[in-house]
């Protein structure tokens, strides 16, 4: 019953996502590609592929990832290196983060997010009794740091930040002494300040976050248009496909800021329902983790759950102006083939862990 409710929740979110990708994108798609269905056709194809992947993965014993962890991590690291090479990696939105293969796109950083969670789950499983010592977690921190560095060279701060936070959650629930998190947190804050200071566009994003109306036609434009979308939605919204902001006001509304269009069309109550669906999904995934039959399965599920939950919180926070713009999509809802496929792959792993309880 637990597994069926979990899958039903995923399918509901996926269905909402397909509806919203069409609603938010068809005006822009018709203008750019002369095809109103351009984005929804691609998203539906990836959803279909993702469901097939989910079904297949749900039948594979998750202990395979324990056995093949080094290979998976090594290949994903190699992909992160190869994507940085001009001619192999494709630049989009200023980031060299994709491979383009036969018209399809693969984002290696999405693959590495799963790989590092598998690596960390295996390491924690093998060293669980020693996890209270700082030196024990050094291999996890080094591997995570290496992946973060390669992802930042693309650059893709949002994906790297989600990955790091997911691993921190996994370490935190092992009983690792809290005092070390204070030291690591201070180091992390210093690193983030350095990253922000090293890139002018990040400084502009921080300034736009603090006061988007200081540059309403520049760095603050997207945030302002997002708020202009959410505000008119009121309690019940303006109705499905009746959004005004998707008419060339909110840039690329089918991606990071799709929640703003959702709130405009379905209002405050619609937004609350969607958030509750995500909250229930996280609760269900944590329940799977708590009932896992071994430490590896437990921490693998915790890592995947943290990855999804943190991504949801960051995206929603950005859309409503709580966080600076980071370029993070809303799981199962935003347009993006690699992200959707990897998410459904993760769901397949969680289902298999549930099957083996």
C-alpha positions in Angstrom: 0.0 0.0 0.0 2.9 2.3 0.9 4.5 1.8 -2.5 1.2 2.3 -4.4 0.5 5.6 -2.7 4.0 6.8 -3.4 3.7 6.0 -7.1 0.3 7.5 -7.3 1.7 10.8 -5.8 4.6 10.7 -8.4 2.1 10.2 -11.3 -0.1 13.1 -10.1 2.9 15.4 -9.9 4.0 14.2 -13.4 0.6 14.8 -14.8 0.4 18.3 -13.3 3.9 18.9 -14.8 2.8 18.0 -18.3 -0.2 20.2 -18.1 1.8 23.1 -16.8 4.6 22.7 -19.4 2.0 22.9 -22.1 0.2 25.9 -20.5 3.3 27.9 -19.8 5.2 27.2 -23.0 2.8 27.1 -26.0 2.8 30.8 -26.6 6.6 31.0 -26.6 6.9 27.7 -28.5 4.6 29.0 -31.3 6.7 32.2 -31.6 10.1 30.5 -31.5 9.5 27.2 -33.3 6.1 27.8 -35.1 4.9 24.8 -33.1 2.8 25.3 -30.0 3.4 21.7 -28.9 7.2 21.8 -29.3 8.0 21.7 -25.5 5.1 19.5 -24.4 6.0 16.9 -27.1 9.5 16.6 -25.9 8.5 16.6 -22.2 5.9 13.9 -22.8 8.5 11.8 -24.6 10.9 12.2 -21.7 8.1 11.4 -19.3 7.4 8.2 -21.2 11.1 7.3 -21.3 11.4 8.1 -17.6 8.5 5.9 -16.6 10.0 3.0 -18.6 13.3 3.6 -16.8 11.5 3.8 -13.5 9.8 0.5 -14.1 13.0 -1.2 -15.1 15.0 0.2 -12.2 12.3 -0.7 -9.7 13.0 -4.4 -10.7 16.7 -4.2 -10.2 18.0 -5.1 -6.7 19.4 -1.9 -5.2 22.4 -3.8 -3.8 23.7 -3.7 -7.4 24.6 -0.1 -6.8 26.5 -1.1 -3.7 28.6 -3.5 -5.8 29.1 -1.2 -8.8 29.4 2.0 -6.9 33.0 2.7 -7.8 32.3 2.2 -11.5 29.2 4.4 -11.5 31.1 7.2 -9.6 34.1 6.9 -11.9 32.0 7.1 -15.1 30.0 10.1 -13.8 33.2 11.9 -12.9 34.6 11.2 -16.3 31.4 12.7 -17.9 31.8 15.8 -15.7 35.3 16.2 -17.2 34.4 15.5 -20.8 31.5 18.0 -20.8 33.9 20.8 -20.1 35.8 20.1 -23.4 34.7 22.5 -26.2 33.1 20.5 -29.0 31.9 17.8 -26.6 30.0 19.9 -24.1 27.2 22.1 -25.3 26.8 25.7 -24.0 23.3 26.8 -22.9 22.5 29.8 -20.9 26.2 30.5 -20.3 26.9 27.0 -18.9 28.7 24.1 -20.6 26.6 21.5 -18.9 25.1 19.3 -21.6 26.0 16.6 -24.1 23.9 16.7 -27.2 23.4 13.2 -28.7 21.1 12.7 -31.7 19.1 15.8 -30.7 18.7 14.6 -27.1 20.5 16.3 -24.2 22.3 14.7 -21.3 23.3 16.7 -18.2 26.2 14.9 -16.5 25.8 16.8 -13.3 22.4 15.2 -12.8 24.0 11.8 -13.2 26.7 12.7 -10.7 24.1 13.8 -8.1 22.9 10.2 -8.0 26.3 8.7 -8.1 27.7 10.7 -5.2 24.6 9.7 -3.1 25.3 6.0 -3.9 29.0 6.5 -3.1 28.2 8.1 0.2 25.5 5.5 1.1 28.0 2.7 0.5 30.7 4.5 2.5 28.4 5.2 5.4 27.2 1.6 5.4 30.8 0.3 5.5 31.9 2.7 8.2 28.8 3.4 10.2 30.3 2.8 13.6 33.1 5.2 12.9 31.0 8.0 11.6 31.4 10.1 14.8 35.0 10.8 13.9 35.8 13.6 11.6 38.6 11.7 9.7 36.0 9.1 8.8 34.0 11.4 6.6 37.0 12.9 4.8 36.7 10.6 1.7 33.0 11.6 1.3 33.9 15.3 1.6 36.8 15.0 -0.9 34.7 13.2 -3.5 31.8 15.7 -3.0 34.3 18.6 -3.2 35.8 17.2 -6.5 32.3 16.8 -8.0 31.3 20.3 -6.9 34.5 21.8 -8.4 33.9 20.2 -11.7 30.2 21.3 -11.7 31.2 24.8 -10.8 33.6 24.9 -13.8 30.6 24.6 -16.1 29.3 26.7 -14.1 26.2 25.3 -12.4 26.0 26.5 -8.8 22.3 25.4 -8.3 23.0 21.7 -9.1 26.3 21.7 -7.1 24.6 23.3 -4.1 21.8 20.7 -4.1 24.3 17.9 -4.3 26.4 19.2 -1.4 23.3 19.8 0.8 22.0 16.2 0.1 25.3 14.8 1.2 25.3 17.0 4.3 21.9 15.6 5.3 23.1 12.1 4.8 26.1 12.7 7.1 24.0 14.6 9.6 21.6 11.7 10.3 24.5 9.4 11.1 25.1 11.1 14.4 28.2 13.0 13.2 29.1 15.6 15.9 27.3 18.9 15.3 30.3 21.0 16.1 32.0 19.8 12.9 29.1 21.1 10.9 29.7 24.6 12.4 33.3 24.5 11.1 32.3 23.1 7.7 29.5 25.7 7.5 31.9 28.5 8.1 34.2 27.1 5.4 31.2 26.7 3.1 30.0 30.3 3.7 33.5 31.6 2.9 33.6 29.5 -0.3 30.2 30.8 -1.4 31.2 34.4 -0.8 34.3 33.7 -2.9 32.3 32.2 -5.7 29.9 35.1 -5.7 32.7 37.7 -5.7 34.5 35.9 -8.5 31.5 36.2 -11.0 29.9 39.5 -11.7 26.6 37.9 -12.7 26.3 36.3 -9.3 26.8 39.6 -7.6 24.0 41.0 -9.8 21.8 38.1 -8.7 22.4 38.9 -5.1 21.7 42.6 -5.6 18.5 41.7 -7.5 17.5 39.4 -4.7 17.9 42.2 -2.1 16.1 44.8 -4.2 14.8 43.5 -7.6 13.3 46.9 -8.4 16.8 48.5 -8.4 17.3 47.0 -11.8 13.8 46.2 -13.1 14.8 45.7 -16.7 18.0 43.8 -16.0 19.0 41.4 -13.2 15.7 42.0 -11.3 13.4 41.5 -14.3 12.7 37.8 -13.8 12.0 38.1 -10.1 9.7 41.0 -10.6 7.8 39.2 -13.4 7.5 36.1 -11.2 5.9 38.2 -8.4 3.6 39.9 -10.9 2.5 36.4 -11.9 1.8 35.1 -8.4 0.0 38.3 -7.2 -2.9 38.4 -9.7 -3.6 34.7 -9.1 -5.4 35.5 -5.8 -7.1 32.7 -4.0 -8.4 30.6 -6.9 -6.3 31.8 -9.8 -7.3 33.1 -13.2 -7.9 29.7 -14.7 -5.9 27.0 -16.6 -4.1 28.4 -19.6 -5.2 32.0 -18.8 -1.9 33.3 -17.5 -0.9 36.8 -18.7 2.7 36.6 -17.7 3.5 33.8 -20.1 2.9 36.2 -23.0 6.6 37.1 -23.3 6.8 38.8 -19.8 8.2 36.0 -17.7 11.3 34.6 -19.7 11.3 30.8 -20.4 8.2 30.3 -18.1 8.3 26.5 -18.6 11.6 26.1 -16.7 12.7 27.5 -13.4 9.7 29.8 -12.8 6.9 27.4 -13.8 5.5 27.6 -10.2 4.8 31.3 -10.7 2.6 30.5 -13.8 0.9 27.7 -11.7 0.1 30.1 -8.9 -1.2 32.7 -11.4 -3.6 30.1 -13.0 -4.6 28.1 -9.9 -4.1 30.7 -7.2 -3.0 30.4 -3.6 -5.1 27.3 -2.9 -3.6 25.6 -6.0 -0.1 26.5 -4.8 -0.8 25.1 -1.3 -2.2 21.8 -2.8 1.0 21.4 -4.9 3.2 22.1 -1.9 1.3 19.5 0.1 1.7 16.9 -2.7 5.5 17.5 -2.5 5.5 17.4 1.3 3.6 14.1 1.2 6.0 12.7 -1.4 9.0 13.6 0.9 7.2 12.0 3.9 6.5 8.8 1.9 10.1 8.6 0.7 11.4 9.0 4.3 9.1 6.3 5.4 10.7 4.0 2.8 14.1 5.0 4.2 13.0 4.2 7.8 11.8 0.8 6.8 14.8 -0.2 4.6 16.2 -3.5 5.7 19.9 -2.4 5.8 22.0 0.7 6.3 22.9 1.1 2.6 19.3 1.1 1.6 18.3 3.5 4.4 21.0 6.0 3.5 20.5 5.6 -0.2 16.8 6.5 0.3 17.7 9.4 2.6 20.1 10.8 0.0 17.6 10.6 -2.8 14.8 12.1 -0.6 17.1 15.0 0.5 18.0 15.6 -3.2 14.3 15.9 -4.2 13.2 17.9 -1.1 16.1 20.4 -1.2 15.5 21.0 -4.9 11.8 21.7 -4.3 12.5 24.1 -1.4 15.1 26.0 -3.4 13.0 26.3 -6.5 9.9 27.5 -4.5 12.0 29.9 -2.5 13.5 31.4 -5.6 10.1 31.9 -7.3 8.6 33.7 -4.3 11.7 35.8 -3.7 13.1 34.1 -0.5 16.3 32.9 -2.2 18.4 34.5 -5.0 17.9 33.1 -8.6 19.9 29.9 -8.9 18.6 28.2 -12.0 17.1 25.2 -10.2 14.0 23.4 -11.8 10.9 22.2 -9.9 11.0 18.4 -9.7 8.5 16.6 -12.0 6.9 20.0 -13.0 9.5 22.1 -14.9 10.5 21.4 -18.4 13.8 19.4 -18.7 14.5 15.9 -20.1 17.6 15.0 -18.2 16.2 16.2 -14.8 12.9 14.4 -15.3 14.5 11.1 -16.4 17.0 11.2 -13.4 14.1 11.9 -11.0 12.1 9.0 -12.3 15.2 6.8 -12.1 15.5 7.9 -8.4 11.8 7.0 -7.9 12.6 3.5 -9.3 15.4 3.0 -6.8 13.1 4.1 -3.9 10.4 1.7 -5.1 12.9 -1.2 -5.2 14.1 -0.3 -1.7 10.4 -0.4 -0.6 9.9 -3.8 -2.4 12.8 -5.2 -0.4 11.6 -4.0 3.1 
